[in-house]
């Protein structure tokens, strides 16, 4: 888990899992580019919490293909190279099929897929071009338990994460000859700002009870798995999707 001399781009790094990843990579010697969409203050807070020097922040709307290209280009220019991409940025919005009108339904599908799947694919594309020139690298995609068990209240979210898993495995095969590892982590509920309203609601106890450990994951636990998958020793795990859900959802 020594990332000295390595460079990392983390999308959605202004809070939650992305922030935890940035802090842990920096603590293990990496130089990190922290991406944010709207919360510059959050990204700057992440920057202040990171050890070491040479870290930066970059703004982009992941759903905007041109902005993604510029983000990766800026990251390479400021970091000097790009060894690791953590595709973490994502959005969640409920859109129950028996509750919303068709325009809300269409909008939810378009916006969620554009960010969570197409945006992640575009980021992976540009990162891979740089890694191919360098002779290797690691791409770690942050997926979700919802890709496997279904998301009845947010089907586009579940579909976007299932697509991310399929994309990860396809790219793992395509990029292996270039010594680029592509993996994914699939967390369940995580103690993040995004989940706080749910966890603090009357439903919180039931959510925590989904795991036999009686709690949800911490961002640091997910980040630890991301670092493991991005380490040099994990290259041959390419194509793997690692569950981080406290046995709340088991699959074979």
Residue frames as qw, qx, qy, qz and C-alpha x, y, z in Angstrom:
[[0.000, 0.885, 0.466, 0.000, 0.00, 0.00, 0.00],
 [0.373, -0.524, 0.125, 0.755, 2.90, 2.33, -0.75],
 [0.475, 0.765, 0.408, 0.153, 1.84, 4.93, -3.31],
 [0.306, -0.719, 0.201, 0.591, 4.97, 7.07, -3.20],
 [0.142, -0.300, 0.602, 0.726, 5.56, 8.60, -6.62],
 [0.135, 0.424, 0.852, 0.277, 2.05, 7.68, -7.81],
 [0.190, 0.062, -0.007, -0.980, -0.63, 10.11, -8.96],
 [0.079, 0.414, 0.901, -0.105, -4.38, 9.73, -8.52],
 [0.271, -0.161, -0.211, -0.925, -7.49, 11.39, -9.94],
 [0.008, 0.335, 0.886, -0.322, -10.58, 10.94, -7.75],
 [0.211, -0.385, -0.405, -0.802, -13.94, 12.08, -9.07],
 [0.597, -0.634, -0.335, -0.361, -16.49, 13.21, -6.51],
 [0.635, 0.036, -0.519, 0.571, -13.75, 13.97, -3.99],
 [0.103, -0.528, 0.143, -0.831, -15.42, 16.80, -2.10],
 [0.600, -0.354, 0.393, -0.601, -17.08, 14.50, 0.45],
 [0.935, -0.023, 0.144, -0.322, -17.91, 10.95, 1.49],
 [0.940, -0.001, 0.259, 0.223, -16.12, 8.03, -0.12],
 [0.593, 0.687, -0.018, 0.419, -14.18, 10.27, -2.50],
 [0.158, -0.867, 0.317, -0.351, -12.82, 12.38, 0.34],
 [0.812, -0.451, 0.369, -0.041, -11.85, 9.29, 2.34],
 [0.889, 0.296, 0.158, 0.312, -10.01, 7.90, -0.72],
 [0.338, 0.827, -0.147, 0.424, -8.15, 11.19, -1.22],
 [0.430, -0.783, 0.365, -0.263, -7.05, 11.33, 2.41],
 [0.894, -0.250, 0.366, 0.064, -5.88, 7.72, 2.43],
 [0.789, 0.494, 0.070, 0.358, -4.00, 7.93, -0.88],
 [0.125, 0.869, -0.247, 0.410, -2.24, 11.09, 0.31],
 [0.640, -0.648, 0.372, -0.179, -1.37, 9.42, 3.62],
 [0.896, -0.066, 0.389, 0.206, 0.28, 6.62, 1.66],
 [0.463, -0.396, 0.399, 0.685, 2.42, 8.96, -0.43],
 [0.416, 0.496, 0.613, 0.453, 0.38, 9.67, -3.56],
 [0.038, 0.206, -0.042, -0.977, -0.23, 13.04, -5.19],
 [0.201, 0.503, 0.837, -0.081, -3.97, 13.50, -5.64],
 [0.136, -0.124, -0.298, -0.937, -6.24, 15.49, -7.93],
 [0.153, 0.388, 0.778, -0.470, -9.59, 16.02, -6.18],
 [0.064, -0.299, -0.575, -0.759, -12.48, 16.53, -8.58],
 [0.156, 0.439, 0.634, -0.617, -15.67, 18.35, -7.65],
 [0.175, 0.569, 0.645, 0.479, -18.76, 19.47, -9.54],
 [0.148, -0.835, -0.269, -0.457, -20.46, 22.16, -7.44],
 [0.623, -0.778, -0.066, 0.049, -18.82, 22.11, -3.99],
 [0.500, 0.635, -0.350, 0.473, -15.52, 23.91, -4.36],
 [0.363, -0.675, 0.415, -0.491, -15.55, 24.53, -0.60],
 [0.941, -0.216, 0.212, -0.150, -15.90, 20.80, 0.01],
 [0.859, 0.390, -0.132, 0.304, -13.00, 20.02, -2.32],
 [0.184, 0.716, -0.389, 0.550, -10.85, 22.62, -0.58],
 [0.672, -0.538, 0.348, -0.371, -11.74, 21.05, 2.77],
 [0.994, 0.059, 0.051, 0.081, -10.60, 17.69, 1.41],
 [0.583, 0.625, -0.262, 0.448, -7.36, 19.31, 0.27],
 [0.193, -0.725, 0.409, -0.519, -6.72, 20.69, 3.77],
 [0.848, -0.359, 0.293, -0.259, -7.26, 17.25, 5.33],
 [0.935, 0.309, -0.100, 0.141, -4.67, 15.56, 3.10],
 [0.626, -0.611, 0.288, 0.389, -1.06, 14.95, 4.11],
 [0.635, 0.019, 0.466, 0.615, 1.83, 15.88, 1.88],
 [0.110, 0.637, -0.116, -0.754, 2.18, 18.34, -0.98],
 [0.004, -0.188, 0.745, 0.640, 1.44, 18.50, -4.69],
 [0.197, 0.477, 0.853, -0.075, -2.32, 17.92, -4.43],
 [0.106, 0.034, -0.251, -0.961, -4.83, 19.90, -6.50],
 [0.427, 0.458, 0.666, -0.405, -8.55, 20.33, -7.12],
 [0.010, 0.040, -0.617, -0.786, -10.34, 20.41, -10.45],
 [0.491, 0.347, 0.421, -0.679, -13.93, 21.26, -11.40],
 [0.200, 0.098, -0.754, -0.618, -16.01, 19.45, -13.99],
 [0.759, 0.097, 0.232, -0.601, -19.53, 18.27, -14.70],
 [0.386, -0.208, 0.884, 0.159, -18.99, 14.54, -15.24],
 [0.582, 0.525, 0.606, -0.136, -22.06, 14.45, -17.50],
 [0.364, 0.887, -0.119, -0.258, -20.31, 16.87, -19.89],
 [0.934, 0.161, 0.118, 0.296, -17.97, 14.97, -22.22],
 [0.441, 0.720, -0.143, 0.517, -15.84, 18.00, -23.06],
 [0.382, -0.790, 0.297, -0.376, -15.49, 18.91, -19.38],
 [0.933, -0.278, 0.221, 0.050, -14.33, 15.36, -18.63],
 [0.794, 0.420, -0.005, 0.439, -11.65, 15.54, -21.32],
 [0.120, 0.799, -0.226, 0.544, -10.41, 18.86, -19.92],
 [0.685, -0.650, 0.224, -0.241, -10.45, 17.48, -16.37],
 [0.952, -0.094, 0.157, 0.247, -8.20, 14.56, -17.26],
 [0.586, 0.607, -0.041, 0.535, -5.92, 16.79, -19.35],
 [0.183, -0.832, 0.225, -0.473, -5.58, 19.25, -16.46],
 [0.849, -0.486, 0.194, -0.066, -4.89, 16.41, -14.05],
 [0.896, 0.161, 0.077, 0.407, -2.05, 15.08, -16.19],
 [0.340, 0.738, -0.097, 0.574, -0.59, 18.56, -16.67],
 [0.345, -0.782, 0.256, -0.452, -0.60, 19.35, -12.95],
 [0.856, -0.410, 0.307, -0.071, 0.36, 15.90, -11.62],
 [0.049, -0.643, 0.702, 0.303, 2.83, 15.08, -14.39],
 [0.260, 0.071, -0.924, -0.273, 1.25, 11.68, -15.11],
 [0.705, -0.199, 0.114, -0.671, -1.81, 9.65, -14.16],
 [0.118, 0.246, -0.959, 0.083, -1.36, 6.29, -12.47],
 [0.010, -0.331, -0.909, 0.253, -4.75, 5.73, -10.83],
 [0.331, -0.259, -0.248, -0.873, -8.32, 6.79, -11.58],
 [0.053, 0.282, 0.863, -0.415, -11.05, 6.38, -8.97],
 [0.236, -0.310, -0.507, -0.769, -14.41, 6.80, -10.72],
 [0.134, -0.287, -0.785, 0.532, -16.46, 7.77, -7.68],
 [0.245, 0.137, 0.053, -0.958, -18.72, 10.65, -8.75],
 [0.133, -0.321, -0.891, -0.292, -22.37, 9.73, -8.92],
 [0.360, -0.137, 0.136, -0.913, -25.91, 10.92, -8.28],
 [0.063, -0.282, -0.952, 0.102, -28.98, 9.28, -6.78],
 [0.363, 0.020, 0.045, -0.930, -32.59, 10.34, -7.23],
 [0.359, 0.238, 0.872, -0.232, -35.76, 8.42, -6.47],
 [0.417, 0.234, -0.343, -0.808, -38.20, 8.00, -9.38],
 [0.427, 0.094, 0.868, -0.234, -40.74, 5.31, -8.53],
 [0.015, -0.085, -0.752, -0.654, -42.42, 4.01, -11.65],
 [0.185, -0.591, -0.773, -0.136, -45.85, 3.98, -9.99],
 [0.279, -0.723, -0.376, 0.507, -45.47, 7.49, -8.57],
 [0.147, -0.529, 0.204, 0.811, -43.87, 9.86, -11.11],
 [0.638, 0.683, 0.154, -0.321, -45.05, 11.21, -14.44],
 [0.882, 0.329, 0.174, 0.289, -43.28, 10.32, -17.66],
 [0.322, 0.854, -0.183, 0.366, -41.26, 13.53, -17.93],
 [0.469, -0.733, 0.450, -0.201, -39.81, 13.04, -14.42],
 [0.930, -0.066, 0.356, 0.069, -39.09, 9.41, -15.32],
 [0.736, 0.591, 0.049, 0.325, -37.27, 10.33, -18.55],
 [0.052, 0.894, -0.290, 0.338, -35.30, 13.10, -16.88],
 [0.680, -0.585, 0.428, -0.111, -34.17, 10.87, -14.04],
 [0.927, 0.114, 0.292, 0.204, -32.96, 8.15, -16.40],
 [0.565, 0.735, -0.037, 0.372, -31.10, 10.59, -18.63],
 [0.117, -0.875, 0.333, -0.330, -29.39, 12.51, -15.83],
 [0.758, -0.486, 0.430, -0.071, -28.41, 9.47, -13.77],
 [0.907, 0.210, 0.261, 0.257, -27.07, 7.46, -16.70],
 [0.436, 0.828, -0.095, 0.339, -25.24, 10.50, -18.13],
 [0.218, -0.812, 0.451, -0.299, -23.36, 10.97, -14.86],
 [0.735, -0.414, 0.515, -0.151, -23.04, 7.54, -13.29],
 [0.857, 0.125, 0.469, 0.172, -22.36, 5.48, -16.41],
 [0.615, 0.705, 0.135, 0.327, -21.59, 7.54, -19.51],
 [0.070, -0.942, 0.261, -0.197, -19.62, 10.10, -17.52],
 [0.691, -0.513, 0.504, 0.067, -17.62, 7.37, -15.80],
 [0.844, 0.289, 0.367, 0.265, -16.99, 5.71, -19.18],
 [0.405, 0.866, -0.018, 0.293, -15.75, 8.97, -20.68],
 [0.337, -0.845, 0.403, -0.104, -13.45, 9.57, -17.72],
 [0.826, -0.216, 0.499, 0.149, -12.10, 6.03, -18.05],
 [0.741, 0.598, 0.191, 0.239, -11.52, 6.59, -21.77],
 [0.231, 0.902, -0.222, 0.288, -9.31, 9.64, -21.35],
 [0.543, -0.676, 0.491, -0.088, -7.51, 8.20, -18.33],
 [0.904, 0.035, 0.403, 0.140, -6.82, 5.00, -20.26],
 [0.618, 0.748, -0.025, 0.241, -5.27, 6.93, -23.17],
 [0.068, -0.858, 0.441, -0.254, -2.75, 8.43, -20.76],
 [0.730, -0.418, 0.532, -0.099, -2.12, 5.13, -18.98],
 [0.903, 0.355, 0.200, 0.136, -1.52, 3.34, -22.29],
 [0.416, 0.821, -0.247, 0.303, 1.16, 5.90, -23.15],
 [0.316, -0.736, 0.518, -0.300, 2.72, 5.42, -19.71],
 [0.444, 0.270, -0.854, 0.001, 2.69, 1.62, -19.90],
 [0.413, -0.292, -0.846, 0.166, 0.13, 0.80, -17.19],
 [0.221, -0.282, 0.231, -0.904, -2.20, 1.99, -14.46],
 [0.052, -0.306, -0.911, 0.270, -5.26, 1.23, -12.35],
 [0.361, -0.283, -0.221, -0.860, -8.91, 2.22, -12.75],
 [0.078, -0.241, -0.887, 0.385, -11.19, 1.58, -9.78],
 [0.305, -0.373, -0.399, -0.780, -14.92, 2.18, -10.28],
 [0.174, 0.033, 0.703, -0.688, -17.21, 2.79, -7.32],
 [0.363, -0.250, -0.738, -0.512, -20.34, 0.77, -8.03],
 [0.483, -0.264, 0.333, -0.766, -23.10, -0.28, -5.61],
 [0.273, 0.068, 0.931, -0.231, -24.86, -3.22, -4.02],
 [0.534, 0.493, 0.296, -0.620, -27.90, -1.92, -5.87],
 [0.361, 0.473, -0.628, -0.501, -26.45, -3.23, -9.13],
 [0.197, 0.090, -0.976, -0.037, -27.16, -6.77, -7.93],
 [0.056, 0.333, 0.850, -0.404, -30.23, -6.60, -5.72],
 [0.040, 0.631, 0.592, 0.500, -32.18, -3.96, -7.65],
 [0.083, -0.179, -0.305, 0.932, -33.30, -0.45, -6.69],
 [0.098, 0.597, 0.780, 0.157, -37.12, -0.31, -6.94],
 [0.057, -0.882, -0.300, 0.359, -37.30, 3.33, -5.88],
 [0.055, 0.831, -0.345, -0.433, -34.43, 4.39, -8.14],
 [0.909, 0.206, 0.350, 0.094, -34.19, 1.93, -11.03],
 [0.534, 0.808, -0.155, 0.194, -31.97, 4.18, -13.14],
 [0.249, -0.778, 0.550, -0.172, -29.43, 4.24, -10.32],
 [0.801, -0.184, 0.569, -0.031, -29.41, 0.44, -10.11],
 [0.811, 0.535, 0.206, 0.119, -29.11, 0.18, -13.87],
 [0.250, 0.903, -0.315, 0.149, -26.27, 2.71, -13.98],
 [0.404, -0.634, 0.649, -0.116, -24.28, 0.71, -11.43],
 [0.864, 0.103, 0.492, 0.018, -24.99, -2.61, -13.14],
 [0.645, 0.752, 0.004, 0.138, -23.75, -0.99, -16.34],
 [0.060, -0.863, 0.485, -0.127, -20.65, 0.22, -14.52],
 [0.708, -0.338, 0.620, -0.019, -19.91, -3.34, -13.43],
 [0.832, 0.413, 0.350, 0.122, -20.25, -4.64, -16.98],
 [0.364, 0.902, -0.180, 0.145, -18.13, -1.78, -18.25],
 [0.381, -0.741, 0.550, -0.055, -15.45, -2.55, -15.66],
 [0.783, -0.105, 0.606, 0.093, -15.20, -6.16, -16.76],
 [0.706, 0.663, 0.205, 0.142, -15.21, -5.26, -20.46],
 [0.173, 0.924, -0.304, 0.156, -12.45, -2.70, -19.96],
 [0.626, -0.554, 0.548, 0.018, -10.49, -5.12, -17.79],
 [0.832, 0.189, 0.473, 0.221, -10.23, -7.44, -20.80],
 [0.516, 0.822, 0.109, 0.217, -9.57, -4.64, -23.28],
 [0.008, 0.926, -0.306, 0.222, -6.87, -2.94, -21.22],
 [0.865, -0.418, 0.258, 0.098, -5.07, -5.93, -19.71],
 [0.824, 0.325, 0.093, 0.455, -2.56, -6.08, -22.61],
 [0.211, 0.769, -0.118, 0.592, -1.58, -2.53, -21.65],
 [0.478, -0.085, -0.648, 0.587, -1.03, -3.56, -17.99],
 [0.281, -0.278, 0.124, -0.910, -4.01, -1.47, -16.89],
 [0.113, -0.257, -0.925, 0.256, -6.12, -3.02, -14.15],
 [0.385, -0.287, -0.174, -0.860, -9.85, -2.24, -14.03],
 [0.255, -0.244, -0.892, 0.281, -11.82, -3.22, -10.94],
 [0.354, -0.552, -0.220, -0.722, -14.91, -2.13, -9.02],
 [0.055, -0.065, -0.792, 0.604, -16.09, -1.90, -5.43],
 [0.381, -0.452, -0.574, -0.567, -19.78, -2.37, -4.65],
 [0.001, -0.060, 0.644, -0.763, -20.69, -0.82, -1.29],
 [0.195, -0.641, -0.739, -0.071, -24.03, -1.09, 0.43],
 [0.208, -0.944, -0.186, -0.177, -25.13, 1.75, 2.71],
 [0.611, 0.123, -0.255, 0.739, -22.27, 4.01, 3.77],
 [0.286, -0.776, -0.355, 0.436, -22.15, 6.74, 6.41],
 [0.355, 0.163, 0.260, 0.883, -21.95, 9.70, 4.04],
 [0.170, 0.259, 0.165, -0.936, -23.64, 13.09, 3.78],
 [0.417, 0.025, -0.576, -0.703, -25.76, 11.69, 0.95],
 [0.519, -0.241, -0.816, -0.087, -27.09, 8.90, 3.17],
 [0.083, 0.052, -0.594, 0.798, -27.46, 10.93, 6.37],
 [0.518, -0.080, 0.025, -0.851, -31.15, 11.79, 5.95],
 [0.794, -0.046, -0.523, -0.306, -32.02, 8.13, 5.43],
 [0.569, 0.033, -0.715, 0.405, -29.84, 6.86, 8.29],
 [0.010, 0.020, -0.491, 0.871, -31.21, 9.48, 10.70],
 [0.562, -0.147, -0.245, -0.776, -34.82, 8.81, 9.74],
 [0.771, -0.208, 0.409, -0.441, -37.16, 6.24, 11.31],
 [0.936, 0.316, -0.131, -0.084, -35.92, 3.84, 8.63],
 [0.160, 0.762, -0.602, 0.178, -32.33, 4.12, 9.87],
 [0.564, -0.371, 0.693, -0.253, -32.53, 1.24, 12.32],
 [0.890, 0.285, 0.331, -0.131, -33.87, -1.10, 9.64],
 [0.571, 0.762, -0.302, 0.050, -31.13, 0.00, 7.23],
 [0.086, -0.658, 0.714, -0.225, -28.44, -0.75, 9.78],
 [0.723, -0.140, 0.609, -0.294, -30.16, -4.05, 10.52],
 [0.822, 0.499, -0.166, -0.217, -29.66, -5.20, 6.93],
 [0.471, 0.516, -0.675, 0.238, -26.14, -6.20, 7.94],
 [0.815, -0.386, -0.426, 0.068, -25.66, -8.85, 10.66],
 [0.499, 0.051, -0.341, 0.795, -23.03, -6.47, 12.05],
 [0.181, -0.775, -0.552, 0.250, -25.85, -4.05, 12.84],
 [0.117, -0.744, 0.066, 0.654, -24.33, -1.04, 11.11],
 [0.674, 0.734, 0.076, 0.032, -23.45, 0.42, 7.73],
 [0.782, 0.143, -0.010, 0.607, -19.98, 0.89, 6.26],
 [0.224, -0.822, 0.016, 0.524, -17.75, 3.85, 6.95],
 [0.523, 0.833, -0.154, -0.094, -16.20, 5.80, 4.06],
 [0.142, -0.714, 0.685, 0.032, -12.77, 4.74, 5.32],
 [0.689, -0.058, 0.722, -0.034, -13.68, 1.05, 4.95],
 [0.721, 0.638, 0.269, -0.017, -14.66, 1.54, 1.32],
 [0.222, 0.910, -0.349, -0.034, -11.58, 3.68, 0.69],
 [0.473, -0.516, 0.712, 0.051, -9.31, 0.99, 2.14],
 [0.761, 0.250, 0.595, 0.063, -10.67, -1.48, -0.42],
 [0.506, 0.862, 0.022, -0.020, -10.16, 1.07, -3.22],
 [0.072, -0.831, 0.550, 0.052, -6.51, 1.50, -2.21],
 [0.657, -0.210, 0.722, 0.049, -6.01, -2.25, -2.08],
 [0.733, 0.512, 0.443, 0.061, -7.38, -2.64, -5.62],
 [0.357, 0.927, -0.109, 0.044, -5.22, 0.25, -6.85],
 [0.471, -0.698, 0.517, 0.152, -2.01, -1.19, -5.40],
 [0.337, 0.567, -0.692, -0.292, 0.66, -2.76, -7.58],
 [0.171, -0.167, 0.960, -0.148, 0.21, -6.10, -5.81],
 [0.528, 0.373, 0.622, -0.441, -3.45, -6.26, -6.92],
 [0.242, 0.426, -0.501, -0.713, -2.83, -6.04, -10.67],
 [0.166, 0.008, -0.943, -0.288, -4.01, -9.62, -11.26],
 [0.185, 0.436, 0.741, -0.475, -7.37, -8.85, -9.61],
 [0.203, 0.215, -0.310, -0.904, -8.36, -6.99, -12.76],
 [0.436, -0.182, -0.695, -0.542, -12.01, -7.61, -13.60],
 [0.301, -0.303, -0.826, 0.367, -12.98, -8.19, -9.97],
 [0.330, -0.602, -0.163, -0.709, -16.02, -6.59, -8.32],
 [0.348, -0.009, -0.760, 0.549, -15.55, -6.49, -4.54],
 [0.426, -0.702, -0.463, -0.333, -18.57, -6.26, -2.23],
 [0.220, 0.122, -0.522, 0.815, -18.24, -3.96, 0.79],
 [0.474, -0.415, -0.271, -0.728, -21.65, -4.38, 2.41],
 [0.296, -0.323, 0.681, -0.586, -21.17, -6.18, 5.73],
 [0.015, 0.118, 0.991, 0.059, -22.91, -9.34, 4.45],
 [0.400, 0.370, 0.358, -0.758, -26.10, -7.35, 3.93],
 [0.782, 0.496, -0.015, -0.377, -26.35, -8.78, 0.41],
 [0.485, -0.388, 0.748, 0.233, -24.59, -11.97, -0.61],
 [0.746, 0.546, -0.118, -0.362, -24.16, -13.22, -4.15],
 [0.742, -0.218, 0.576, 0.263, -22.36, -16.04, -5.92]]
